[in-house]
Structure formats: structure tokens, C-alpha cells
Amino acid sequence: MEPASRPAAALPRSPTFAPRRRSRLWWLVPVAVAGAAAVSLRARQAPPAPRYLTAAVTRGDLVETVRATGTVQPVQEVSVGAQVNGRVARVLVDYNSRVRAGDLLAELDPSTYRAQAAQGRASLASARAQLSLREAEVTLAERNLTRAQGLRAQGLNAPADLDSVLAARDSARASVRAARAQVEQAAASLAVSETNLALTRIVAPIDGVVATRAIDPGQTVVASLQSPTLFVIDNDLAHMRVIANVDEANIGRLSEGLTASVAVDAFPRETFGGTLTSLRITPITTNGVVTYQSVVAVENPALRLRPGMTATVSLRTQHHAGVLRVPNAALRYRPAARPGAADAGVATRATPAGESAVWVVRGGVAERVPVRTGLTDGAFTEVEGAGLTEGAAVVLDETDAPGAPAQHQGPPRML
């Protein structure tokens, strides 16, 4: 019988295990030391020099403009309506029809007005006949008065007989005056009837193009309360105008006679020349914004501009030729503060009131150059400054992007 089993004893360690483990960890020590040294060195190093985005100072023309948005309209637009009631008998024109003043556009049924005119002529004839009768009575009364006066001179009639004949003569004269008034009244009534008859013919008041036609044959026109608009006629479309709303902040820079350019969405690569002809004094307030209407005359010989188009108007207020100019971004640039850099506080230094500055790269270093600003067109600004010459590189911005130009780098320097 075999003896009872004993707990298995732990395996004996290999005498070479501990030294092998230490040999695998010894290389971590120099790596950690090197990393700590790199971090410490990087912390002590100054930040990298900034890379600048630059542009050259150029010489050229600057034009100051005021922009406004408006609507293209014809110089003259006339709404043609009806002054009498009636059924439309015929329409002789359509959209875009060219007409001349006096051309027949449409005609209402004239039957009723012809009858009224005939009635008026008859009334006038009757009044004239009555006038002739009353004039004959005056002639007879005057003859009777002459005989009565002769008899009275001979004492052959009484004074009362003479007075009666005289009164009859005066009454006949009054009847003539009343008959004449009736003739005038009948003539006026006939004139109204004939005018209404003529108004059934709707004619063009001006030369132009029919822009709107609002009636068709058979339609009934009622003009009792107000004259309905049947046609809209635009005058010569070769001469147009733009009614533009100018902001109140810019209205003081404008005056009549300024040169303008007009652009519309329909022809994005083309501009139309114009002239500011009128500045209206009545303000227009929309949502608290005050604007004033300006009228710009525009030539349209090719008839490309159409009424109702939205137009952008640029009005030239000033023009300076051959001046030094820099991009507006150069005037807005300020160096970024870089901790640890020699000029870390440059960006926080305030520019004196009324003075502007640009930063010019010279020898790889950006130097601050005070300048006086002049005219601006929104993209470039006129500048004058000591030492600022055409072709100088002015700083627009800084960048840390890889691949940025490296020839313009270095700490900024105040001058």
C-alpha cells in the first residue's frame, strides 16, 4: 500500500528568471528621461515666429459709391379707363401692342348713347322753335305798342290801354329770354349726350406699348363709382428709370447729376449707364428704417430692361485717380499676442484716436507704419504714410497652416 499523497511542493524557481526580467525593463529609464527633457526644452523655447499673409500696396483709381436697390419703371405710365357704363363691343389691341396717341383701343356698345344724343338734338330743335315763337310775339307786341302810343297822342284811347300794351310787350321780351335759356339748356344736354357717345370709343392718350389689358369683348364696364382701369400704356421703353430707396445715412452724399450704373439679375454680366435726376424729400419708413427715393434715368436702346425688374444702383459720389491703396483687411490687422515672445503685448497697444496703421514686412519682420486714410470703395482704401511705397508687402493676417509662405515671418516690431 502506497503512502498518503502529500501536497505538491512549489516548483523551484529558475535561478535565471529575475535577471531576465530586469534586462527587459532597463531601456525604459533612458526613454523616460529623454521625454522629460524634451518637454522641459519645449516649455522653455519661444513660440514659433508667425507666418504672414500679405498683399502688395498698389497705385490706382478709387471710386466711392452709394448702393441702393430699386425697381425699373417706364418714364411715363398711363392707366386708361372708361368714363361711361356699357358692354364691351370690341377690343382692338393686345399685350405689347404698339399704339400712337388717338388710336382706338376698344369700343363700348354705343346704342344707348346714340339714342340719348338723338333725344338731345330733338330737344334742342324744340327749344329753338319756341324761341322763334317768342321772338315773333315780341315783334307783334312792339307793333301794338307803337299803334297805342299814336292813338294816345291823338287822345283816342285811355292811358290804361297804353299801359296794358306796354306790359304785353315786356312780357313777350321776358318770354324770349326764357326761350333762349331753354335753348342753351338743350344744347348743353345734347353736348353731354354726344360726349358720352364719344367716350364709348376708348383711345390711346399717348404713344407707347400696351403693358396691361384688363377687358375682353362682351364684358360689362361699370364706371358709376370710379373709372375702372382697362389698359396700361407705357411710354417709350428706350428711356427707363429706376426708383431706388437710399438709406438716410447715405442721402447726404448724393446730389442730382451723379453718374450711376444699374445692374439687374437678368443680365448679371452687363451694366446700364444712368444719371441721378431727382432726390425725393418724402421719407419712407419701413420697420423703423428710414429711406428716401432717388430717381435714376437709364438708357435702354436695346429694350432689354423691362418694367418691374429689381435693380441694384451704384451711384459714384467721389473719384480719386492714381492713389496708393491697400486692402481693407490690412487696416484691420493687429498682431496676435504670443506668450513668451519679445513683443507679446503689441496687439494690445491702442492706436491713437484718428490714426490708422498698417504692418509692412521688411526683412522678414513686420513693422507698424502709421498712415492717414482717405477714400474707400469697400475693398481698398486710399492711404498716405511715411515710408509707405508702391509694392510694399502689407500684412493681411497670420496663419499657422502648414505650407504657408515662410519668407514673411518673424516677430512684429513697433515703429
Buried (B, 14 or more C-beta within 10 A) or exposed (E): EEEEEEEEEEEEEEEEEEEEEEEEEEEEEEEEEEEEEEEEEEEEEEEEBBBBBBBEBBEEEBBBBBBBEBBBBBBBBBBBBBBBBBEBBEBEBEEEBEBEEEEBBBBBBBEBBBEBBEEBBEBBEEBBEBBEEBBEBBEEBBEBBEEBEEBBEEEEBEEEEBEBBBEBBEEBBEBBEEBBEBBEEBBEBBEEBBEBBBBBEBBBBBBBBBBBBBBEEEEEBEBEEEBBEBBBBBBBBEBBBBBBBBEEEBBEBBEEEBBBBBBBEEEEEEBBEBBBBEBEEEEEEEEEEEBBBBBBBBBBEEEBBBBEBEBBBBBBBEEBEEBBBBBBBBBEBBBBEBEEBEBBEBEEEEEEEEEBBBBBBBEEBBBBBBBEBBBBBEEBBBBEBEEBEEEBBBBBBBEEEEEBEEEBBBBBBEE
